[in-house]
């Protein structure tokens, strides 16, 4: 079960990732879009948010997989 402290950290990471996505959306500059399997679209904003989330989770929860 997730501890309250851990939940707060994960919630903060998610909010920050949302801000990254909004900055890309509000920039007015079209992100390059790639297509994964089954024609799923992935943008530069997605990659930026993913990179941030992974970095922060590894920092706060080292050793967790």
N, C-alpha and C positions, 0 to 999 in steps of 0.2 A: 504494500500500500504506500502511496506517495505521501511524504510528510508535508505539512503546511508550508514549511520553508522552501522545499523543493518545488511545490506547486507555484509559489510566488515567483521563483526564478524562471520557471518554464513559461509562466504567463507573461513575464516581462520580456523574455526572448521573443515570444510570439507577437507581442505588441510592437516591438522594435522591427521585426521582420515585416509586419504590416506597413510600417512607416516607409521602409525601403521600397515596397511595392507601390505605395501611393506616390512616392517621389518620382518613380519611373512613369507612372500613369499621368501625373500632373505636369511632367516635363514638356509634353507636347512633341517630344521626339519619339518617333516610332522605333520600338525595339526590334531587333532582328528576331525572327521566329524560325525555330527548327521544328521538325515533326518527328515524333517518336513512333514506336509501334502503334498500329491501329489509328494512325493519323492524329495522335494527340499533340497539340501545340505546346511548345515550350519557348519562353522568351528570355532575353537577357535579364529581365527583372526577376524571373523565376530562378535563374542561376545565381544572381546576387543574393537573393533572400535565402536560398538553400545554403550557400557558402557561409553566410552570417550565422544561420541556425546551427550548422554543424560545428563551426568554430566555438560558438558560445556553449553549446552542450558539452563539447569536449573539455572546455575550460572549467565549467562548473561541476561536471560529473565525469572526471577522468576514470578510465577503466570500465565504464559502462558501455555495453554494446547494444 
